[in-house]
Amino acid sequence: MRCGFCGFEFEEEEGIQGCRNCPMAAGCKMVKCPRCNYENPPEPALVKKLKKLFGKRK
């Protein structure tokens, strides 16, 4: 996935899942960028499938 703030590309698993102090931590699906900590929504399943099908472009 690509960070909406800094443009850093990372795997969703590399991102920081949930915030410890957030009252919505149990239900929050946001993924924080490992570089700038900006909260991004998770990639839709369709986007993930298309990336697998076509591979990463650099």
PyMOL commands that place a pseudoatom at each C-alpha (Angstrom):
pseudoatom trace, name=CA, resn=MET, resi=1, chain=A, elem=C, hetatm=0, pos=[0.000, 0.000, 0.000]
pseudoatom trace, name=CA, resn=ARG, resi=2, chain=A, elem=C, hetatm=0, pos=[1.065, 3.616, -0.463]
pseudoatom trace, name=CA, resn=CYS, resi=3, chain=A, elem=C, hetatm=0, pos=[0.897, 6.210, 2.298]
pseudoatom trace, name=CA, resn=GLY, resi=4, chain=A, elem=C, hetatm=0, pos=[-1.533, 8.999, 1.449]
pseudoatom trace, name=CA, resn=PHE, resi=5, chain=A, elem=C, hetatm=0, pos=[0.689, 11.579, 3.163]
pseudoatom trace, name=CA, resn=CYS, resi=6, chain=A, elem=C, hetatm=0, pos=[4.336, 10.831, 2.357]
pseudoatom trace, name=CA, resn=GLY, resi=7, chain=A, elem=C, hetatm=0, pos=[3.942, 8.394, -0.577]
pseudoatom trace, name=CA, resn=PHE, resi=8, chain=A, elem=C, hetatm=0, pos=[6.015, 5.634, 1.063]
pseudoatom trace, name=CA, resn=GLU, resi=9, chain=A, elem=C, hetatm=0, pos=[5.113, 2.165, -0.244]
pseudoatom trace, name=CA, resn=PHE, resi=10, chain=A, elem=C, hetatm=0, pos=[4.877, -0.636, 2.291]
pseudoatom trace, name=CA, resn=GLU, resi=11, chain=A, elem=C, hetatm=0, pos=[3.117, -3.926, 2.850]
pseudoatom trace, name=CA, resn=GLU, resi=12, chain=A, elem=C, hetatm=0, pos=[0.000, -3.693, 4.975]
pseudoatom trace, name=CA, resn=GLU, resi=13, chain=A, elem=C, hetatm=0, pos=[1.582, -6.132, 7.446]
pseudoatom trace, name=CA, resn=GLU, resi=14, chain=A, elem=C, hetatm=0, pos=[4.520, -3.716, 7.949]
pseudoatom trace, name=CA, resn=GLY, resi=15, chain=A, elem=C, hetatm=0, pos=[2.183, -0.920, 9.041]
pseudoatom trace, name=CA, resn=ILE, resi=16, chain=A, elem=C, hetatm=0, pos=[1.309, -0.245, 12.652]
pseudoatom trace, name=CA, resn=GLN, resi=17, chain=A, elem=C, hetatm=0, pos=[-2.095, -1.732, 13.461]
pseudoatom trace, name=CA, resn=GLY, resi=18, chain=A, elem=C, hetatm=0, pos=[-4.346, 0.232, 15.810]
pseudoatom trace, name=CA, resn=CYS, resi=19, chain=A, elem=C, hetatm=0, pos=[-3.507, 2.647, 18.570]
pseudoatom trace, name=CA, resn=ARG, resi=20, chain=A, elem=C, hetatm=0, pos=[-3.208, 1.580, 22.180]
pseudoatom trace, name=CA, resn=ASN, resi=21, chain=A, elem=C, hetatm=0, pos=[-4.753, 4.764, 23.593]
pseudoatom trace, name=CA, resn=CYS, resi=22, chain=A, elem=C, hetatm=0, pos=[-7.542, 5.108, 21.033]
pseudoatom trace, name=CA, resn=PRO, resi=23, chain=A, elem=C, hetatm=0, pos=[-11.046, 4.320, 22.355]
pseudoatom trace, name=CA, resn=MET, resi=24, chain=A, elem=C, hetatm=0, pos=[-11.842, 2.694, 18.997]
pseudoatom trace, name=CA, resn=ALA, resi=25, chain=A, elem=C, hetatm=0, pos=[-8.721, 0.495, 19.012]
pseudoatom trace, name=CA, resn=ALA, resi=26, chain=A, elem=C, hetatm=0, pos=[-10.743, -2.728, 18.913]
pseudoatom trace, name=CA, resn=GLY, resi=27, chain=A, elem=C, hetatm=0, pos=[-12.809, -1.709, 15.881]
pseudoatom trace, name=CA, resn=CYS, resi=28, chain=A, elem=C, hetatm=0, pos=[-10.388, 0.545, 14.041]
pseudoatom trace, name=CA, resn=LYS, resi=29, chain=A, elem=C, hetatm=0, pos=[-9.063, -0.815, 10.741]
pseudoatom trace, name=CA, resn=MET, resi=30, chain=A, elem=C, hetatm=0, pos=[-6.647, 2.041, 10.030]
pseudoatom trace, name=CA, resn=VAL, resi=31, chain=A, elem=C, hetatm=0, pos=[-3.009, 1.204, 9.231]
pseudoatom trace, name=CA, resn=LYS, resi=32, chain=A, elem=C, hetatm=0, pos=[-0.261, 3.628, 10.225]
pseudoatom trace, name=CA, resn=CYS, resi=33, chain=A, elem=C, hetatm=0, pos=[2.629, 4.273, 7.864]
pseudoatom trace, name=CA, resn=PRO, resi=34, chain=A, elem=C, hetatm=0, pos=[5.897, 2.957, 9.325]
pseudoatom trace, name=CA, resn=ARG, resi=35, chain=A, elem=C, hetatm=0, pos=[7.716, 6.067, 8.064]
pseudoatom trace, name=CA, resn=CYS, resi=36, chain=A, elem=C, hetatm=0, pos=[5.480, 8.997, 9.096]
pseudoatom trace, name=CA, resn=ASN, resi=37, chain=A, elem=C, hetatm=0, pos=[2.722, 7.404, 11.275]
pseudoatom trace, name=CA, resn=TYR, resi=38, chain=A, elem=C, hetatm=0, pos=[-0.061, 8.787, 9.059]
pseudoatom trace, name=CA, resn=GLU, resi=39, chain=A, elem=C, hetatm=0, pos=[-3.225, 6.676, 9.403]
pseudoatom trace, name=CA, resn=ASN, resi=40, chain=A, elem=C, hetatm=0, pos=[-4.337, 5.154, 6.108]
pseudoatom trace, name=CA, resn=PRO, resi=41, chain=A, elem=C, hetatm=0, pos=[-7.453, 3.098, 5.422]
pseudoatom trace, name=CA, resn=PRO, resi=42, chain=A, elem=C, hetatm=0, pos=[-6.696, -0.537, 4.520]
pseudoatom trace, name=CA, resn=GLU, resi=43, chain=A, elem=C, hetatm=0, pos=[-6.510, -1.384, 0.822]
pseudoatom trace, name=CA, resn=PRO, resi=44, chain=A, elem=C, hetatm=0, pos=[-9.703, -2.845, -0.611]
pseudoatom trace, name=CA, resn=ALA, resi=45, chain=A, elem=C, hetatm=0, pos=[-9.595, -6.571, -1.433]
pseudoatom trace, name=CA, resn=LEU, resi=46, chain=A, elem=C, hetatm=0, pos=[-10.019, -5.797, -5.163]
pseudoatom trace, name=CA, resn=VAL, resi=47, chain=A, elem=C, hetatm=0, pos=[-6.879, -3.653, -5.179]
pseudoatom trace, name=CA, resn=LYS, resi=48, chain=A, elem=C, hetatm=0, pos=[-4.896, -6.396, -3.427]
pseudoatom trace, name=CA, resn=LYS, resi=49, chain=A, elem=C, hetatm=0, pos=[-6.041, -8.969, -5.998]
pseudoatom trace, name=CA, resn=LEU, resi=50, chain=A, elem=C, hetatm=0, pos=[-5.142, -6.692, -8.911]
pseudoatom trace, name=CA, resn=LYS, resi=51, chain=A, elem=C, hetatm=0, pos=[-1.677, -6.072, -7.467]
pseudoatom trace, name=CA, resn=LYS, resi=52, chain=A, elem=C, hetatm=0, pos=[-1.107, -9.821, -7.146]
pseudoatom trace, name=CA, resn=LEU, resi=53, chain=A, elem=C, hetatm=0, pos=[-2.385, -10.417, -10.675]
pseudoatom trace, name=CA, resn=PHE, resi=54, chain=A, elem=C, hetatm=0, pos=[-0.293, -7.732, -12.353]
pseudoatom trace, name=CA, resn=GLY, resi=55, chain=A, elem=C, hetatm=0, pos=[2.631, -7.607, -9.923]
pseudoatom trace, name=CA, resn=LYS, resi=56, chain=A, elem=C, hetatm=0, pos=[4.329, -4.536, -8.552]
pseudoatom trace, name=CA, resn=ARG, resi=57, chain=A, elem=C, hetatm=0, pos=[5.454, -1.884, -10.989]
pseudoatom trace, name=CA, resn=LYS, resi=58, chain=A, elem=C, hetatm=0, pos=[8.506, 0.122, -10.105]
for i in range(1, 58): cmd.bond("trace and resi %d" % i, "trace and resi %d" % (i + 1))
show_as sticks, trace
zoom trace
